[in-house]
Amino acid sequence: MLPKQKAIIIPGPEYEDDEEETTTAPLPTRDSGGRLRFGGRWDGVFIPNVTPEEMFEGGAFGGGFFV
């Protein structure tokens, strides 16, 4: 019988307690590699290479929001 493995827990970003939530965030920018860069707490954490609109235009889910 194989021993039970433990899941690796990757820590998420740390937040300051006094950091206020805003209802809108600034738009992301693209870096030299074409990846989207979000500011604030998402800097370096969430780095997609396409926007949702580009994803659907590329044919994801049949090319539309609902199939």
Backbone atoms as SQL, in Angstrom:
CREATE TABLE atoms (id INTEGER PRIMARY KEY, chain TEXT, resi INTEGER, resn TEXT, atom TEXT, x REAL, y REAL, z REAL);
INSERT INTO atoms VALUES
  (1, 'A', 1, 'MET', 'N', 0.843, -1.172, 0.000),
  (2, 'A', 1, 'MET', 'CA', 0.000, 0.000, 0.000),
  (3, 'A', 1, 'MET', 'C', 0.899, 1.249, 0.000),
  (4, 'A', 2, 'LEU', 'N', 0.530, 2.231, -0.820),
  (5, 'A', 2, 'LEU', 'CA', 1.301, 3.466, -0.902),
  (6, 'A', 2, 'LEU', 'C', 0.941, 4.394, 0.251),
  (7, 'A', 3, 'PRO', 'N', 1.932, 5.114, 0.771),
  (8, 'A', 3, 'PRO', 'CA', 1.614, 6.066, 1.848),
  (9, 'A', 3, 'PRO', 'C', 0.812, 7.245, 1.304),
  (10, 'A', 4, 'LYS', 'N', -0.059, 7.765, 2.132),
  (11, 'A', 4, 'LYS', 'CA', -0.887, 8.897, 1.748),
  (12, 'A', 4, 'LYS', 'C', -0.006, 10.140, 1.589),
  (13, 'A', 5, 'GLN', 'N', -0.187, 10.861, 0.486),
  (14, 'A', 5, 'GLN', 'CA', 0.592, 12.060, 0.206),
  (15, 'A', 5, 'GLN', 'C', -0.133, 13.295, 0.737),
  (16, 'A', 6, 'LYS', 'N', 0.632, 14.272, 1.137),
  (17, 'A', 6, 'LYS', 'CA', 0.046, 15.535, 1.576),
  (18, 'A', 6, 'LYS', 'C', 0.112, 16.534, 0.433),
  (19, 'A', 7, 'ALA', 'N', -0.945, 17.323, 0.300),
  (20, 'A', 7, 'ALA', 'CA', -0.992, 18.340, -0.746),
  (21, 'A', 7, 'ALA', 'C', -0.038, 19.475, -0.398),
  (22, 'A', 8, 'ILE', 'N', 0.604, 20.004, -1.413),
  (23, 'A', 8, 'ILE', 'CA', 1.481, 21.153, -1.230),
  (24, 'A', 8, 'ILE', 'C', 0.613, 22.402, -1.196),
  (25, 'A', 9, 'ILE', 'N', 0.728, 23.181, -0.162),
  (26, 'A', 9, 'ILE', 'CA', -0.051, 24.409, -0.042),
  (27, 'A', 9, 'ILE', 'C', 0.838, 25.578, -0.425),
  (28, 'A', 10, 'ILE', 'N', 0.436, 26.260, -1.481),
  (29, 'A', 10, 'ILE', 'CA', 1.186, 27.409, -1.963),
  (30, 'A', 10, 'ILE', 'C', 0.553, 28.660, -1.360),
  (31, 'A', 11, 'PRO', 'N', 1.307, 29.446, -0.624),
  (32, 'A', 11, 'PRO', 'CA', 0.715, 30.633, -0.009),
  (33, 'A', 11, 'PRO', 'C', 0.330, 31.670, -1.051),
  (34, 'A', 12, 'GLY', 'N', -0.785, 32.327, -0.821),
  (35, 'A', 12, 'GLY', 'CA', -1.239, 33.386, -1.711),
  (36, 'A', 12, 'GLY', 'C', -0.609, 34.709, -1.333),
  (37, 'A', 13, 'PRO', 'N', -1.005, 35.761, -2.032),
  (38, 'A', 13, 'PRO', 'CA', -0.446, 37.074, -1.717),
  (39, 'A', 13, 'PRO', 'C', -0.899, 37.547, -0.338),
  (40, 'A', 14, 'GLU', 'N', -0.047, 38.305, 0.305),
  (41, 'A', 14, 'GLU', 'CA', -0.402, 38.867, 1.601),
  (42, 'A', 14, 'GLU', 'C', -0.994, 40.252, 1.403),
  (43, 'A', 15, 'TYR', 'N', -2.019, 40.563, 2.170),
  (44, 'A', 15, 'TYR', 'CA', -2.710, 41.841, 2.059),
  (45, 'A', 15, 'TYR', 'C', -2.534, 42.646, 3.330),
  (46, 'A', 16, 'GLU', 'N', -2.456, 43.932, 3.169),
  (47, 'A', 16, 'GLU', 'CA', -2.398, 44.830, 4.317),
  (48, 'A', 16, 'GLU', 'C', -3.811, 45.026, 4.846),
  (49, 'A', 17, 'ASP', 'N', -3.968, 45.091, 6.168),
  (50, 'A', 17, 'ASP', 'CA', -5.287, 45.271, 6.764),
  (51, 'A', 17, 'ASP', 'C', -5.896, 46.619, 6.413),
  (52, 'A', 18, 'ASP', 'N', -5.068, 47.635, 6.225),
  (53, 'A', 18, 'ASP', 'CA', -5.604, 48.965, 5.947),
  (54, 'A', 18, 'ASP', 'C', -5.819, 49.205, 4.449),
  (55, 'A', 19, 'GLU', 'N', -5.599, 48.190, 3.624),
  (56, 'A', 19, 'GLU', 'CA', -5.786, 48.340, 2.182),
  (57, 'A', 19, 'GLU', 'C', -7.284, 48.384, 1.884),
  (58, 'A', 20, 'GLU', 'N', -7.722, 49.469, 1.273),
  (59, 'A', 20, 'GLU', 'CA', -9.139, 49.642, 0.983),
  (60, 'A', 20, 'GLU', 'C', -9.499, 49.023, -0.353),
  (61, 'A', 21, 'GLU', 'N', -10.674, 48.424, -0.411),
  (62, 'A', 21, 'GLU', 'CA', -11.183, 47.871, -1.663),
  (63, 'A', 21, 'GLU', 'C', -11.807, 48.998, -2.474),
  (64, 'A', 22, 'THR', 'N', -11.584, 48.965, -3.766),
  (65, 'A', 22, 'THR', 'CA', -12.220, 49.937, -4.640),
  (66, 'A', 22, 'THR', 'C', -13.202, 49.205, -5.527),
  (67, 'A', 23, 'THR', 'N', -14.180, 49.929, -6.034),
  (68, 'A', 23, 'THR', 'CA', -15.180, 49.282, -6.873),
  (69, 'A', 23, 'THR', 'C', -14.657, 49.042, -8.286),
  (70, 'A', 24, 'THR', 'N', -13.704, 49.850, -8.734),
  (71, 'A', 24, 'THR', 'CA', -13.106, 49.633, -10.044),
  (72, 'A', 24, 'THR', 'C', -11.589, 49.664, -9.909),
  (73, 'A', 25, 'ALA', 'N', -10.958, 48.900, -10.737),
  (74, 'A', 25, 'ALA', 'CA', -9.495, 48.837, -10.722),
  (75, 'A', 25, 'ALA', 'C', -8.977, 49.427, -12.021),
  (76, 'A', 26, 'PRO', 'N', -7.742, 49.905, -12.034),
  (77, 'A', 26, 'PRO', 'CA', -7.194, 50.416, -13.288),
  (78, 'A', 26, 'PRO', 'C', -7.048, 49.284, -14.296),
  (79, 'A', 27, 'LEU', 'N', -7.155, 49.617, -15.564),
  (80, 'A', 27, 'LEU', 'CA', -7.021, 48.619, -16.613),
  (81, 'A', 27, 'LEU', 'C', -5.606, 48.054, -16.635),
  (82, 'A', 28, 'PRO', 'N', -5.472, 46.785, -16.975),
  (83, 'A', 28, 'PRO', 'CA', -4.133, 46.193, -17.041),
  (84, 'A', 28, 'PRO', 'C', -3.359, 46.723, -18.237),
  (85, 'A', 29, 'THR', 'N', -2.051, 46.570, -18.178),
  (86, 'A', 29, 'THR', 'CA', -1.188, 46.944, -19.296),
  (87, 'A', 29, 'THR', 'C', -0.527, 45.680, -19.823),
  (88, 'A', 30, 'ARG', 'N', 0.025, 45.747, -21.029),
  (89, 'A', 30, 'ARG', 'CA', 0.728, 44.596, -21.591),
  (90, 'A', 30, 'ARG', 'C', 2.224, 44.820, -21.466),
  (91, 'A', 31, 'ASP', 'N', 2.950, 43.759, -21.083),
  (92, 'A', 31, 'ASP', 'CA', 4.400, 43.867, -21.006),
  (93, 'A', 31, 'ASP', 'C', 5.005, 43.538, -22.369),
  (94, 'A', 32, 'SER', 'N', 6.314, 43.519, -22.463),
  (95, 'A', 32, 'SER', 'CA', 6.984, 43.299, -23.747),
  (96, 'A', 32, 'SER', 'C', 6.712, 41.902, -24.311),
  (97, 'A', 33, 'GLY', 'N', 6.327, 40.940, -23.470),
  (98, 'A', 33, 'GLY', 'CA', 6.007, 39.593, -23.921),
  (99, 'A', 33, 'GLY', 'C', 4.552, 39.405, -24.301),
  (100, 'A', 34, 'GLY', 'N', 3.743, 40.490, -24.217),
  (101, 'A', 34, 'GLY', 'CA', 2.330, 40.410, -24.570),
  (102, 'A', 34, 'GLY', 'C', 1.425, 39.953, -23.442),
  (103, 'A', 35, 'ARG', 'N', 1.974, 39.744, -22.246),
  (104, 'A', 35, 'ARG', 'CA', 1.172, 39.316, -21.105),
  (105, 'A', 35, 'ARG', 'C', 0.527, 40.526, -20.441),
  (106, 'A', 36, 'LEU', 'N', -0.676, 40.325, -19.916),
  (107, 'A', 36, 'LEU', 'CA', -1.378, 41.390, -19.210),
  (108, 'A', 36, 'LEU', 'C', -0.815, 41.512, -17.803),
  (109, 'A', 37, 'ARG', 'N', -0.567, 42.735, -17.374),
  (110, 'A', 37, 'ARG', 'CA', -0.046, 43.000, -16.034),
  (111, 'A', 37, 'ARG', 'C', -1.066, 43.834, -15.273),
  (112, 'A', 38, 'PHE', 'N', -1.532, 43.278, -14.156),
  (113, 'A', 38, 'PHE', 'CA', -2.465, 43.985, -13.300),
  (114, 'A', 38, 'PHE', 'C', -1.687, 44.630, -12.169),
  (115, 'A', 39, 'GLY', 'N', -2.129, 45.767, -11.721),
  (116, 'A', 39, 'GLY', 'CA', -1.461, 46.468, -10.631),
  (117, 'A', 39, 'GLY', 'C', -2.014, 46.046, -9.287),
  (118, 'A', 40, 'GLY', 'N', -1.499, 46.646, -8.256),
  (119, 'A', 40, 'GLY', 'CA', -1.983, 46.395, -6.904),
  (120, 'A', 40, 'GLY', 'C', -1.678, 44.998, -6.426),
  (121, 'A', 41, 'ARG', 'N', -2.636, 44.402, -5.743),
  (122, 'A', 41, 'ARG', 'CA', -2.417, 43.090, -5.144),
  (123, 'A', 41, 'ARG', 'C', -2.255, 41.976, -6.164),
  (124, 'A', 42, 'TRP', 'N', -2.632, 42.198, -7.421),
  (125, 'A', 42, 'TRP', 'CA', -2.526, 41.154, -8.450),
  (126, 'A', 42, 'TRP', 'C', -1.226, 41.226, -9.220),
  (127, 'A', 43, 'ASP', 'N', -0.365, 42.176, -8.914),
  (128, 'A', 43, 'ASP', 'CA', 0.902, 42.321, -9.624),
  (129, 'A', 43, 'ASP', 'C', 1.770, 41.084, -9.422),
  (130, 'A', 44, 'GLY', 'N', 2.068, 40.379, -10.494),
  (131, 'A', 44, 'GLY', 'CA', 2.892, 39.181, -10.433),
  (132, 'A', 44, 'GLY', 'C', 2.163, 37.920, -10.021),
  (133, 'A', 45, 'VAL', 'N', 0.868, 38.021, -9.694),
  (134, 'A', 45, 'VAL', 'CA', 0.098, 36.856, -9.266),
  (135, 'A', 45, 'VAL', 'C', -0.766, 36.332, -10.407),
  (136, 'A', 46, 'PHE', 'N', -1.477, 37.222, -11.078),
  (137, 'A', 46, 'PHE', 'CA', -2.394, 36.862, -12.155),
  (138, 'A', 46, 'PHE', 'C', -1.847, 37.480, -13.432),
  (139, 'A', 47, 'ILE', 'N', -1.305, 36.645, -14.326),
  (140, 'A', 47, 'ILE', 'CA', -0.644, 37.152, -15.533),
  (141, 'A', 47, 'ILE', 'C', -1.172, 36.418, -16.774),
  (142, 'A', 48, 'PRO', 'N', -2.414, 36.702, -17.215),
  (143, 'A', 48, 'PRO', 'CA', -2.929, 36.040, -18.411),
  (144, 'A', 48, 'PRO', 'C', -2.285, 36.624, -19.670),
  (145, 'A', 49, 'ASN', 'N', -2.377, 35.884, -20.764),
  (146, 'A', 49, 'ASN', 'CA', -1.826, 36.403, -22.016),
  (147, 'A', 49, 'ASN', 'C', -2.907, 36.825, -22.993),
  (148, 'A', 50, 'VAL', 'N', -4.175, 36.602, -22.674),
  (149, 'A', 50, 'VAL', 'CA', -5.290, 37.069, -23.502),
  (150, 'A', 50, 'VAL', 'C', -6.387, 37.610, -22.598),
  (151, 'A', 51, 'THR', 'N', -7.195, 38.514, -23.145),
  (152, 'A', 51, 'THR', 'CA', -8.356, 39.032, -22.428),
  (153, 'A', 51, 'THR', 'C', -9.519, 38.070, -22.659),
  (154, 'A', 52, 'PRO', 'N', -10.582, 38.149, -21.861),
  (155, 'A', 52, 'PRO', 'CA', -11.745, 37.295, -22.126),
  (156, 'A', 52, 'PRO', 'C', -12.287, 37.488, -23.548),
  (157, 'A', 53, 'GLU', 'N', -12.328, 38.724, -24.016),
  (158, 'A', 53, 'GLU', 'CA', -12.814, 38.988, -25.369),
  (159, 'A', 53, 'GLU', 'C', -11.938, 38.292, -26.413),
  (160, 'A', 54, 'GLU', 'N', -10.627, 38.380, -26.256),
  (161, 'A', 54, 'GLU', 'CA', -9.711, 37.713, -27.192),
  (162, 'A', 54, 'GLU', 'C', -9.870, 36.193, -27.133),
  (163, 'A', 55, 'MET', 'N', -10.147, 35.668, -25.957),
  (164, 'A', 55, 'MET', 'CA', -10.328, 34.236, -25.802),
  (165, 'A', 55, 'MET', 'C', -11.545, 33.755, -26.599),
  (166, 'A', 56, 'PHE', 'N', -12.660, 34.481, -26.481),
  (167, 'A', 56, 'PHE', 'CA', -13.863, 34.088, -27.206),
  (168, 'A', 56, 'PHE', 'C', -13.720, 34.308, -28.707),
  (169, 'A', 57, 'GLU', 'N', -13.052, 35.391, -29.110),
  (170, 'A', 57, 'GLU', 'CA', -12.823, 35.622, -30.533),
  (171, 'A', 57, 'GLU', 'C', -11.941, 34.533, -31.135),
  (172, 'A', 58, 'GLY', 'N', -11.065, 33.941, -30.330),
  (173, 'A', 58, 'GLY', 'CA', -10.189, 32.877, -30.795),
  (174, 'A', 58, 'GLY', 'C', -10.863, 31.540, -30.936),
  (175, 'A', 59, 'GLY', 'N', -12.121, 31.442, -30.482),
  (176, 'A', 59, 'GLY', 'CA', -12.867, 30.209, -30.678),
  (177, 'A', 59, 'GLY', 'C', -13.129, 29.400, -29.431),
  (178, 'A', 60, 'ALA', 'N', -12.783, 29.908, -28.271),
  (179, 'A', 60, 'ALA', 'CA', -13.077, 29.169, -27.042),
  (180, 'A', 60, 'ALA', 'C', -14.583, 29.026, -26.886),
  (181, 'A', 61, 'PHE', 'N', -15.047, 27.872, -26.470),
  (182, 'A', 61, 'PHE', 'CA', -16.457, 27.592, -26.270),
  (183, 'A', 61, 'PHE', 'C', -17.262, 27.808, -27.550),
  (184, 'A', 62, 'GLY', 'N', -16.690, 27.499, -28.685),
  (185, 'A', 62, 'GLY', 'CA', -17.409, 27.628, -29.952),
  (186, 'A', 62, 'GLY', 'C', -17.424, 29.041, -30.491),
  (187, 'A', 63, 'GLY', 'N', -16.666, 29.953, -29.912),
  (188, 'A', 63, 'GLY', 'CA', -16.587, 31.318, -30.412),
  (189, 'A', 63, 'GLY', 'C', -17.631, 32.252, -29.854),
  (190, 'A', 64, 'GLY', 'N', -18.424, 31.799, -28.891),
  (191, 'A', 64, 'GLY', 'CA', -19.443, 32.660, -28.301),
  (192, 'A', 64, 'GLY', 'C', -19.529, 32.456, -26.802),
  (193, 'A', 65, 'PHE', 'N', -20.251, 33.314, -26.146),
  (194, 'A', 65, 'PHE', 'CA', -20.379, 33.208, -24.701),
  (195, 'A', 65, 'PHE', 'C', -21.172, 31.979, -24.308),
  (196, 'A', 66, 'PHE', 'N', -22.262, 31.709, -25.012),
  (197, 'A', 66, 'PHE', 'CA', -23.102, 30.550, -24.701),
  (198, 'A', 66, 'PHE', 'C', -23.327, 29.767, -25.980),
  (199, 'A', 67, 'VAL', 'N', -23.208, 28.480, -25.872),
  (200, 'A', 67, 'VAL', 'CA', -23.400, 27.626, -27.054),
  (201, 'A', 67, 'VAL', 'C', -24.665, 26.838, -26.871);
